Amino acid sequence: MFNNLSEKLDKAFHTLKGHGKITEVNVAETLKEVRRALLDADVNFKIAKEFTKRVKEKAIGQDVLTTLNPGQLMVKLVKDELTQLMGGDTVGITLSGAPSVILMSGLQGSGKTTFSGKLANYLKTKKTKQVLLVGCDVYRPAAINQLRVVGEQIGVEVYAEEGNQNPVEISLNAIKHAKANGKNVVIIDTAGRLAVDEEMMTEISNIHKAVTPQETLFVVDSMTGQDAVNTAKAFNDVLNFDGVVLTKLDGDTRGGAALSIKSVVDKPIKFIGTGEKMDAIDVFHPDRMADRILGMGDVISLVERAQEQYDEKEARKLQKKIAKNQFGFDDFLNQIQQIKKMGSMKDLIGMIPGAGKALKDIDIDDDAFKGIEAIIFSMTPSERSTPSMINASRKRRIAKGSGTTVQEVNQLMKQFDQMSKMMKMMQGGGGRKMMQMMRGMR
């Protein structure tokens, strides 16, 4: 996510390394590189220029704080400005009305239908809402079919009317259906076009007037950069939408849309799509995104995701097993499953401060655990519960059964043993001992 921008900003801050004070000369040199990084990320020239001007005004003449060197101070100033540029505060979704109506808008190919499903899944699982998805793309039968597949996948009802070519009528009938069937949220997926045209705008404007939605969201493919911002402006002029959704942020995104869109349309980014799975949706936090762009990670989001998967009852069972030296490969496998539920590995690593930079040239696949799982699944129930019984001949059999080598089995056994010891240490009075050991290693 924004890897190129992060790398270029990091290089820009290196200009101030070794300086004891921020001066007009060294700040101008650094901000020239910052502006270049923003332009390379497809940020509008005027926005990039105003951004660096604001940072310069705040930086010039500031004495470096005792805890900060000039480079660190510049990072802080840029982080604060990036946060403001992307909206400043986190803005949630409005769910009033009975039912709450959410109108989705955007061009064809922006990921609108998929995101409608993700939002439905988010509201169903996180907000315990009864959701109805509505197919209003009357021109593309594949769109209705896609929505039905998505609805089936997440267990949400999809309303569509075969043969009816009037999306306003379908929308109003869907709301009646929702009221009659206890649905408290209606998400209307509208037709997209390959480009903004008068017919498209008239149609979505008519739906908007008829259903008076509590939320109108504009879905945009974040990989389209400045084009996305221009499209957002055209839609906002007609719909006066409430917020923006940025999809495909897990791809090779330059970041121009995320950084420019708030300045152009003065509407908050409310959600981001970070992968293909139905749970790959995040509320947009400008401050956290600024941290990620600057390579500081996003520990808060990482902890929140971990807490979502946390089961207190299971955690207590695990603690007892660790205390009795009964932690086995089934427990290890269960921990892997919990991590996988938290999202894509690439996204999770990006949340760890410094990890994205350290692993920037390493392709981390979502199948990273596949080999480990294959080895564990090739063990017998006894071997999983009592790893100490796995001798040389058993390792050969496990390697053959999992399509791996004995060396890979040995490596997993070693990692498992180290992990077990660490967990045991953390359980007892060892948290303190571990900290002392780490200090001694410095």
N, C-alpha and C positions, 0 to 999 in steps of 0.2 A: 504494500500500500504506500504510494508516493515515494518509492525507493530512490528514484533519480533526484527528486526535489530534496529529499533528506540529505543525500550525499553531497549535493551542490551547496546547500546551506551550511553543512558541516565544514566544507572547504572554505567558504566565505568567512566563517568565524575564526579559522586558523590564522587569518591575516592579522588579528589582534594579539596573537600569542606572543608572549615575551614583553609586551608593552605594559608599562606601569600605570598608564593613564590614558583615558579616551581623549583624543584630540580631533580637531576638524579634519586633519589630513588622514589619519588612520581610519576614522569612522566613515569618511567619504569612500575610501578604497573598499572597505568591507561592504558598505551598502550598495556599491556599484555591482559587486558580485551577488548580493542578495537579490537586487532587481533583475539581474541576468538570470538567476535561478528561477525567479517567478515567471519571467517571460518564457523561458524554456518549458515551464510547466503549463503554458498556454493560458496564463493570466493576462487579462486585458492590460494594455500598456498604461493607460491612464490610472487604473487601479494600482498597478505595481509602482508607478511613480509616486502616487499619493501615499502609499504604504511606506515606502522608504523615506519620504519627506517627514512623516509623522515620527518614525523611529529616530531620525537624525535630530529632530527638534528636542526629543526627550533625552537623547544621549549626550549632545554637546554641552560641555561645561559641568557635567556630573562628575563629582569626585567618586572614585571607585570605593565602594563599601569595603570595610575591613575583611569581610568574608568572601568577597567576590573579586576576581580579577577582571580586566576589561572584557575579555572574551565571554566570561560567564554573565556579566552584566548585559552585554549585547544579546546573548541568547535569551535572557529574561525579557528584555524589551521587545524582541522579535516575537517571542512566545505570546506576550500580552496583546500585541497588535494582531497576530494571527488569530487569536481567540476572538477579538472584536470583529475582525474581518469576516469570520465565519458565523457571526451572530451574537457572540458574547455569552448569552444564557441558553440553557437547554429549554426547549419549548415542547411540551407534551401534546398529545392528541386530545381534541375535545370530544367527549362522549356524553352529550346531553340529548334530549329528545327520546321519544318512545315510538319507534326505534331510532337509534342514532344512525344517520345516513352519511356514508363516506363515498364521495365521488372521485374515481380515479381518472386522471387525464394524462395524455402524453402521446408521443409519436409511436408508430409501429416499430417494434424491435427494441424499445427502451427497457423491456422487462416488466411491463405493466401488469400483464396477466399473472405472471409468476409472483410478482410482488403482492398482488391482491391476495393470493393464496398464503403468502408468508405473513401478511398482516392479519388475515383471518385466523391463522394458526397462533400468532402472537396474542391476539385478543381472547382467543378461546382458552389457551393454556396459562397465560400470565394474568389476564384480567377476568377469567372465568365468565366470558360473555357467550351468549348463544348467537352465532353468526350465520348470516345468509349471504352467499355469493351470488351476484346477478350478472349474467352474460348479456351484454348489450351491443356486442359487435355483430351486427346483422349482415355484414358484408363478407365476413370470413368464417365459414363453418368450422374451420380448424381451430379458431379462437375459442368457440363454445366447447368443442371437444377437449381442448387443452385445459380449460377451466374445470370441466367435469373430472378430468384425470387428477388435477390438483385437489379438487374438493374431496374426491374419494380417498386420496392419499392422506389427507389431514382429518378426515371424518367430519367435513362441513357440507351442508346441503347447498346445491347449486340450482338457482332458478333460471330457466330459459324458456322461450316460447318458439317452438318450431314454426316456420312459415310467417311469423309476424315480423314485418320490416320496419316497425315503428318503435325506436328505442325509448321514446318518451312514454309511450303506452306500456311497454315492458317494465320500465322502471317503476311506474305508479302501481302496476299490478303486483310487482314484487314486494313493494312496501305493504300493500294490503295483505299479501300472503304471509309476510313476516309478522304482522300484528296478529293475524289469526292463528299463527303457529308458535307463538312465544319467543320469537327471535328479537333480541334487543339491539343488534347491530346489523346494518345492511351495507354491503360493499358492492358498489356498482362499477363493473369493469367496462369501460366504453371503448368504442372503435378507435384505432390509431390510423394514421396515414404515413406515407413515406416522407412527406413534407407538409408544412403548414399550408392549408388552403381554406378558401371561404366556406365551402360546403361543410368541411369538418368542424370549423369554428361555430357555424350556425347551429349544427346538430348538437354539439356538446353544450352550447349556450342555452338551447331549448330544454335539454335535460336538466341543467342547473336551475333554470327558472321554475321548472315544474316540480322538482323534488325538494328544493331549498335545503341542500345538505348542511349538516353541522360542520363537516370537514370536506374541503376540496383539495386533493393532493395532486401535485404535478410530478410525474415520474420521469426521470431523466437518466440516460446512460452516461455515467461519469467519464467514460472513455472518449466521449465526443468533444470534450473540452469547451472551447469558446462557442462552438455551434450550439451546444446544449444551453448555454447562457442566453443566446439570441432567441432560441426556441422558447425558453422559459418566459422571456419578455413578451413574445407574441401571445402566448397563452394567458399570461397575467393581465394583459390589456383587455382581454375578452372576459375572463372568468373571475379575475381578482381572487385567485386561489389563496388558500390558507397556509400552505407549506409545501416544501420540496422533499422528494425522495430521491436519493442518489443510489443507483444500482450499479452492480459490477465493480465495486470498489476493490475486489480481490484480484482484479485483472491488472494489466500493465497501465495503471492510471497515472496520468501526468499531474492531475490535481487542480487544473484550471477551473473546472466547474465548481468544485467544493469551495475554492477560495474566492471566486468572483460572483457567484450567483446571488448571495445576500446583498451585496452592494448594488447590483443592477436592478433586482426586483423588490428589494426590501421585504423579503419574506423568509422566514426561518427554514433551515434544513431540519426536518423532523425525524427522518429515518434514513438508515443506509442499509444496502444489501451487500453482504460480504461473502457470498458463495451460492452454490446451486441448491443446497438442501433447504427444506422448508423452515428450519429454525435459524437460518443464516440471515438474521435481521437484528439490527441494533438501533436503539434510540440514539440520536446524534447529540454528542456532547462536544461543543466547540473547544473547550479547554483541554479535554482529553485528546481530541484529534490534533490540536496544536502540539501537545506533548509527543504524540507519535511521529508527527512530521519532523520534529527536531530530535528524534532518536531517543526520547526519554521514556518510551514505552507507555503503557496504560495499565498500571497495576490495579487501579480501582475496578475497571471493567473485568480484568482477569479474576479478581476476588469475587466479584458479583456472579460471574459465570460459574465459578467453583461452588459458591454457596447454593446456586440453583440445583446443582447435582448432589449436594450434601444430604445424606440421610443419617440423622443422629443415632437411630437405633443400630444401623449397620456399623457406624463409626465406633460405638461402644463394644460391639461384638469383635471388631477388628483389634481394638485396644487390648481386650482380654486375650486374644490369640497371640498378639505380639508379646505380651507379658509372660505367657506360658511357652514361648518359643514354638508356637503352632502356626505361624504365618506360612502359608503354602502357595503354590503356583495358582490355585483357583482364586485365592485372594488377590494375588498379583494381577491376574487376568481381569478381575472385577475392577481393580484400580484403573487399568488401561481402558476398559469400557467407559468408565466415568469421564476420563480425559477426552475420549473421542466424542462424547456427547456435548462437550463444551464448545465444539466448533472445529474449523479447519486448523491443522497444525501450523500452517503459514501465518494465519491470523493470530493464533495464540502466542507464537514466538515473537510476533511484532509487538505484543503487549508487555514483553519482558524488557526492562530498560537495558539498552546496549546489545541485546541479542540479535535484533534485526540487522544491525551494522556488522556484527561479528560473523553472521551467517549469510551475508548478502549474496554471495556467489554459490551458495549451496541450495540446491533445489529440494525443498522438504515436501514430500508427497504425503497425501492423506492416508496412503497405505504404508506409512512408516512402521506401523506395528504389525504388519502382515506376517513377516518372518517370525517374529516373537510368538504371535498367536498360533502359527502353524506348528512351531516346536512344542508349545504347551498342549495343544490339541492332540499331539502324537504321543503324549505321556499317558500312562494308565492312571486311574483314579488314585491308586496307592502312591504312585510316584509324585503326583501333584500335591498330595497332602503331606508326604514325607520325602522332600527333595534329597535328603541325605542318603537314601537308598539307591540313588541313580549312580551306578558304577559304569565302567568303561563299555561293557557289552550293551548295557541299556542305552547309553549315549549313542552307540552306533545304530541301534534299532530306531531311536527317536529321530536321529539325523536322516536316516533312510525314509522313514515315514513322513517326515515334514518337507523332504526335498531340499534339505540344507546339509551343511557339513558338520563333522564332529567339532571342528574349531568354533563354529557358530553356536553350537549347543554349549560348549565350554564357556564361551564368552557370556552367554545368557545366564548360566549357572553362577558365574563370577559376579555379574551385575546384581543378580538376585540376592546373593550372599551379602554383598556390600550394602544393598538397600535394607535387608533384614537387620543387619547390625546397626545401621544408622537409625532405623525406626525404633529399635530396642533402646538405643542410647537416648533418643529424644523422649522416650516414654518415662524412663526412671528419673533420676536426678541429673540425667545426662545432657539436658538442654544447656545447662550452665557449663558442664565439662566440655561440650562441643564448642561453645563460644571461646573457652580458654584455649582449646586446641587450635582453633582458627587464628586466634591472636598470635599464638606461638609460631604459626606458619608464615607470618608476615616477614 
